[in-house]
Structures are given as C-alpha cells and as structure tokens.
Amino acid sequence: MAERMNAIRINKYLAQCGICSRRDADLLIQAGRVSMNGIPAQNGDRITREDQVLVDGKLVDGSCCFEKSNTVVLAYYKPIGVVCTERDEHAKKKVTDEIQYTVRVTYAGRLDKDSEGLLLLTNDGDLINHMMRGANLHEKEYVVKLDRRIKDEDLNKLRNGIYLKELKQTTRPCKVDKIGPYTIKIVLTQGLNRQIRRMCQTLHYKVVSLKRIRVMSVELGNLKPGEYRELSKEEIEELWSDDRRE
C-alpha cells in the first residue's frame, strides 16, 4: 500500500526516464505505444518500482525515478540566439541541443531568443511546477539596457505596473532600480510573454539588451555564455523553500 501511495504518473515517469516530454508521453500513450505490466497504458496510470513499462516493446529502466537524491538542476548561461524550445524544428539553436547532459532536463521559465542570462533546467517536473507557479511570487532579476535615458517618472510607472494592451493585462508591481543613465535593474514575480520588452515599449523605450542575472535564490555569477553548472543539494533544497508569499 505504501509503495502505491508513492507512485508517480506515467507521463512524469517517462519524462524522468528521458524518453520524452510529459506532453509527448501522453501522445505515446494515446497511440497505444506504451504498456504497463503487459496491458496498454492509460493516461493517468501511476507507476511504482514494481511495475514494468514498455515503449514500443522496449523495457524502460526507471530505477532512478523514485529517488529524490537523483534530482538534477543546472544553472545555464543562455546566450543570445539560443531558443527555449523542444519542438520548433526550424530553430537553429535549441537549448536542448546546446546542453548535452547525461539525463534529460527541461527548462523552467523561458528566455526569448534575443535575451541572455540565467536559465534553470531540471529533470524534476514537480520542481518546475513549483518554480513556475505564479502564486508563489518567485523572483527573477534582470539587467536591462535601453535606447535612451530613462525618466524618473517612467521608473515609477514600471514599479506600479504597466497595462499591456496586447495581453489585456496589467503587470504586477515590481522592483526597479536605475543603475546607469540607460540601464535599469528590474525584479519580476511573474513571467508574461516578453514582459519587460512590452513594458518598456509601452513607455516608448526600446530594449537594447536584456540579461537575467537571478532566478529565486540562484545567481548567474561567473558563468560565461554557453556554460552551465550543477546546483548542489543545498541549493536545490533552497529552491523548494524559497516562497515570497506574505
């Protein structure tokens, strides 16, 4: 009974085994290409250590999936030009191709093609969900260079929230500091599509460069473009405990 209570959903199991993403796992199951203990698997099935899972008739080795100690988190300096996608076959440089790691990892929170900086990747889907949940108010910090001097009144507008017409949404209040005539540091607790670029554009500024330097408790540090490092067990535990809700 205890073993069954610790079971994980089959799509998560296949993703953590490096077979494919959760979404693609759902498609494999729907296509009848996955079996569990000799029976065609169904979306929503849950897997324990004792279950045998086959994809296209080949046994899936899931021995590591039930050990939290095998969680991997990478801090990666995404260079300009690398795309956060797993599906766009037309993308010349994809994150998943640039990082050749021993286990399959997925990014938590995108950076657009023209932006650079810190990107976290992990094989733990539950941790990704925790980091991406907007209600947790997790912080992401950016250094942004603009095409002209920013006015103090516009700094206050950014801090108080900007209505984005294209998204029909007002941004959350955020922290904004001026660190140079053309440069600001901004801390967001949400991740709308191209949010900073849209906010600045609404105030008639163009973003010249955008670099993410922190995600929650993890900083970009001395990483150079294209480099990555593994987070320690203590750093991973801090990601789980980092919650800014009041």
Long-range contacts (C-beta under 8 A, 24 or more apart in sequence): 3-48, 3-49, 3-50, 4-46, 4-48, 6-48, 6-66, 7-46, 7-47, 7-48, 8-46, 8-47, 8-65, 8-66, 9-44, 9-45, 9-46, 9-47, 10-34, 10-36, 10-41, 10-43, 10-44, 10-45, 10-46, 10-47, 10-53, 11-43, 12-125, 13-47, 13-53, 13-60, 13-62, 13-65, 14-53, 14-55, 14-60, 15-104, 15-106, 15-123, 15-125, 16-62, 16-64, 16-65, 16-104, 16-123, 16-124, 16-125, 17-60, 17-61, 17-62, 17-64, 17-65, 18-103, 18-104, 18-123, 19-55, 19-60, 21-86, 21-106, 22-125, 28-55, 69-233, 70-123, 71-122, 71-123, 71-124, 71-127, 71-236, 72-101, 72-103, 72-105, 72-122, 72-123, 72-124, 72-230, 73-120, 73-121, 73-122, 73-124, 73-127, 73-230, 73-231, 73-235, 73-236, 73-239, 74-99, 74-101, 74-105, 74-120, 74-121, 74-122, 74-228, 74-229, 74-230, 74-231, 75-118, 75-119, 75-120, 75-218, 75-220, 75-221, 75-223, 75-228, 75-229, 75-231, 76-118, 76-119, 76-120, 76-121, 76-223, 76-227, 76-228, 77-116, 77-117, 77-118, 77-119, 77-220, 77-223, 77-224, 77-225, 77-226, 77-227, 77-228, 78-111, 78-115, 78-116, 78-117, 78-118, 78-119, 78-225, 79-116, 79-225, 79-226, 80-113, 80-114, 80-115, 80-116, 80-225, 81-113, 82-113, 83-113, 84-110, 84-111, 84-112, 84-119, 95-119, 95-121, 98-226, 99-228, 108-132, 108-215, 109-140, 109-191, 109-215, 110-191, 111-212, 112-194, 112-197, 114-210, 115-210, 115-211, 115-212, 116-209, 116-210, 116-211, 116-212, 116-225, 117-142, 117-210, 117-211, 117-212, 117-213, 117-220, 118-212, 118-213, 118-214, 118-215, 118-218, 118-219, 118-220, 118-223, 119-212, 119-215, 120-215, 120-218, 121-228, 127-236, 127-239, 127-240, 130-239, 130-240, 131-215, 131-216, 131-239, 132-191, 134-189, 134-190, 134-191, 135-245, 136-243, 136-244, 136-245, 137-189, 137-243, 137-244, 137-245, 138-189, 138-215, 138-216, 138-242, 138-243, 138-244, 139-187, 139-188, 139-189, 139-214, 139-215, 139-216, 139-244, 140-187, 140-188, 140-189, 140-191, 140-212, 140-214, 140-215, 140-216, 141-185, 141-186, 141-187, 141-188, 141-212, 141-213, 141-214, 141-215, 142-185, 142-186, 142-187, 142-188, 142-196, 142-210, 142-211, 142-212, 142-213, 143-179, 143-183, 143-184, 143-185, 143-210, 143-211, 143-213, 144-183, 144-184, 144-185, 144-186, 144-196, 144-200, 144-207, 144-209, 144-210, 144-211, 145-180, 145-182, 145-183, 145-207, 145-208, 145-209, 145-210, 146-182, 146-183, 146-184, 146-200, 146-205, 146-206, 146-207, 146-208, 147-182, 147-205, 147-206, 147-207, 147-208, 148-182, 148-205, 149-181, 149-182, 150-178, 150-181, 150-182, 150-184, 150-205, 152-178, 154-203, 154-205, 155-184, 157-203, 158-184, 158-186, 158-199, 158-200, 158-203, 162-198, 162-199, 162-202, 162-203, 163-202, 164-192, 164-195, 164-198, 164-199, 164-202, 165-202, 166-198, 167-192, 167-193, 167-198, 171-195, 171-199, 182-208, 189-244, 216-242, 217-242
